[in-house]
């Protein structure tokens, strides 16, 4: 599968806001966005582009794709599923993205970033209902139990991440048990539970053209 392997801090600078690709580092003064809060490139400081409606819609779609680490074809599939469901299409789209296993692992605090969470899933350190699942795009359901394997609990990065979740907080739609290194999906998130600065209506407008 294709993926972006370039400097992730440039993505935050391009989008004009922190996307927290490096976990705890993004909270410190070492964060590249804090040190260089302007777009990357030779003319980044002087670049002051006024976006058209289409440009704003495209930028929002690119931002959300990058936040969740999803490529265009898969993102479009999520949108089409969201459109077929009852309810608000934009909210349905975000719920699908939040239900991805790599995102759940990150939200529960087993990893400091979604990229790190994706690696843990790929390397068979995560179980869903007692069965190992190595697909980051696996969609969890209400009642599913997500747990770190016995071997995974020995990894320092997972132990450190679980300590950090106390500062970041666990979403109200998930239940976290630090002693057992496991979490449970209590319910699907509502729009109010997704606090990231996302304007999903721009994405709906873009795909509806």
C-alpha positions in Angstrom: 0.0 0.0 0.0 1.3 3.5 -0.8 2.0 5.8 2.0 3.6 9.2 2.7 7.2 8.8 3.9 8.2 12.5 3.9 8.6 14.9 6.9 5.3 15.0 8.7 6.0 18.4 10.3 5.8 19.9 6.9 2.2 18.7 6.6 1.2 20.6 9.7 2.9 23.8 8.4 1.2 23.4 5.0 -2.3 23.0 6.7 -1.6 25.9 9.0 -2.4 24.0 12.2 -1.0 21.2 14.5 -2.1 17.7 13.4 -0.2 16.0 16.2 1.7 13.5 14.0 4.5 13.2 16.6 2.5 12.8 19.7 4.0 14.3 22.9 6.7 16.1 20.9 4.0 18.3 19.4 3.3 19.6 22.9 6.8 20.9 23.4 8.9 23.8 22.1 10.7 21.3 19.8 7.6 21.2 17.6 8.5 22.5 14.1 5.1 24.2 13.8 6.0 26.3 16.9 9.4 27.2 15.6 8.4 27.8 12.0 4.7 28.5 11.8 4.6 29.3 8.1 4.1 27.1 5.0 7.2 25.1 3.9 9.2 26.1 0.8 11.4 28.9 -0.3 8.6 31.4 -0.4 6.7 30.1 2.6 7.0 33.3 4.7 5.8 35.5 1.9 3.0 33.1 0.7 -0.4 34.6 1.6 -2.8 32.9 -0.8 -6.5 33.6 -0.7 -8.3 30.3 -1.3 -11.3 30.0 -3.6 -14.3 28.0 -2.4 -12.9 24.9 -4.3 -9.5 25.5 -2.8 -10.9 25.6 0.8 -12.9 22.4 0.2 -9.8 20.6 -1.2 -7.6 21.7 1.6 -10.1 20.5 4.2 -10.3 17.1 2.5 -6.5 16.8 2.3 -6.2 17.7 6.0 -8.7 15.1 7.2 -7.1 12.4 5.0 -3.7 13.3 6.5 -5.0 13.3 10.1 -6.4 9.8 9.8 -3.7 8.5 7.4 -6.1 7.5 4.6 -5.5 7.6 0.9 -7.9 9.0 -1.7 -9.6 5.8 -2.8 -10.3 4.6 0.7 -11.4 8.0 1.8 -13.9 8.2 -1.1 -15.2 4.7 -0.1 -15.9 6.0 3.4 -17.7 9.0 2.0 -19.9 6.8 -0.3 -20.8 4.6 2.7 -21.5 7.7 4.8 -23.8 9.0 2.1 -25.8 5.8 2.0 -26.4 5.8 5.7 -29.2 7.7 7.5 -28.2 10.9 9.2 -25.8 13.7 8.4 -23.3 12.6 5.7 -20.4 14.7 7.2 -20.9 13.3 10.7 -21.3 9.7 9.3 -17.9 10.2 7.5 -16.1 11.2 10.7 -17.6 8.4 12.6 -16.4 5.9 10.1 -12.9 7.4 10.4 -13.0 7.3 14.2 -14.0 3.6 14.1 -10.8 2.6 12.4 -8.7 0.3 14.6 -5.6 2.4 14.4 -7.5 5.4 15.5 -9.1 3.5 18.4 -5.6 2.3 19.5 -4.5 5.9 19.5 -7.6 7.2 21.3 -7.2 4.6 24.0 -3.7 5.7 24.6 -1.8 2.6 23.5 0.2 4.8 21.1 1.3 8.5 21.0 0.2 9.0 17.4 -2.0 7.3 14.8 1.2 6.4 12.8 2.6 4.6 15.8 -0.8 3.0 16.4 -0.8 1.7 12.8 2.6 0.1 13.4 1.4 -1.7 16.5 -1.7 -3.1 14.7 0.5 -4.2 11.7 2.9 -6.0 14.0 0.2 -8.0 15.7 0.3 -6.3 19.1 -3.4 -5.6 19.2 -6.4 -7.9 19.8 -10.0 -7.3 19.2 -12.3 -9.6 21.3 -9.4 -11.9 22.0 -8.4 -12.3 18.3 -5.3 -10.6 16.8 -6.2 -8.1 14.1 -3.5 -6.6 11.9 -5.6 -4.4 9.6 -5.4 -0.7 10.6 -8.6 0.0 8.7 -10.7 -2.6 10.6 -13.9 -1.0 11.8 -14.8 -1.7 15.4 -18.4 -2.1 16.6 -20.1 -1.2 19.8 -19.1 -3.6 22.6 -15.8 -4.6 21.0 -12.9 -5.1 23.4 -9.5 -3.9 22.2 -6.5 -5.1 24.1 -2.7 -5.1 23.9 -1.1 -8.6 23.7 1.0 -9.9 26.5 4.2 -9.3 24.4 3.0 -5.8 23.6 2.7 -4.8 27.2 6.4 -5.2 27.6 7.1 -2.5 25.1 8.3 0.8 26.6 6.5 2.9 24.0 3.2 1.4 24.9 3.8 1.8 28.7 4.8 5.4 28.1 1.8 6.1 25.9 -0.6 4.7 28.5 0.9 7.2 31.0 0.4 10.0 28.6 -3.3 9.2 28.0 -4.0 10.5 31.5 -2.9 14.0 30.3 -4.6 13.7 26.9 -7.8 12.1 28.2 -9.8 9.2 26.8 -13.0 10.0 24.8 -16.3 9.5 26.6 -17.4 6.9 24.0 -14.5 4.6 25.0 -13.8 2.8 28.3 -10.1 2.4 29.3 -8.6 -0.1 31.7 -5.0 0.7 32.3 -4.3 -2.4 34.5 -5.6 -4.8 31.9 -4.2 -2.7 29.0 -7.5 -2.8 27.3 -10.4 -0.7 26.2 -14.0 -1.1 25.2 -16.2 0.7 22.7 -19.2 1.9 24.7 -20.9 3.6 21.8 -20.1 5.3 18.5 -19.0 8.9 18.9 -21.3 11.8 18.3 -20.3 15.0 16.5 -19.7 16.7 19.8 -17.2 14.0 20.8 -15.0 14.7 17.8 -13.3 17.9 18.9 -10.7 18.3 16.2 -11.1 21.5 14.0 -12.7 19.8 11.0 -15.3 21.4 8.7 -16.8 18.3 7.3 -19.4 20.2 5.3 -16.7 21.4 3.0 -15.8 17.8 2.1 -19.4 17.0 1.5 -19.7 20.0 -0.8 -16.5 19.0 -2.7 -17.7 15.4 -3.4 -21.2 16.5 -4.2 -20.2 18.5 -7.2 
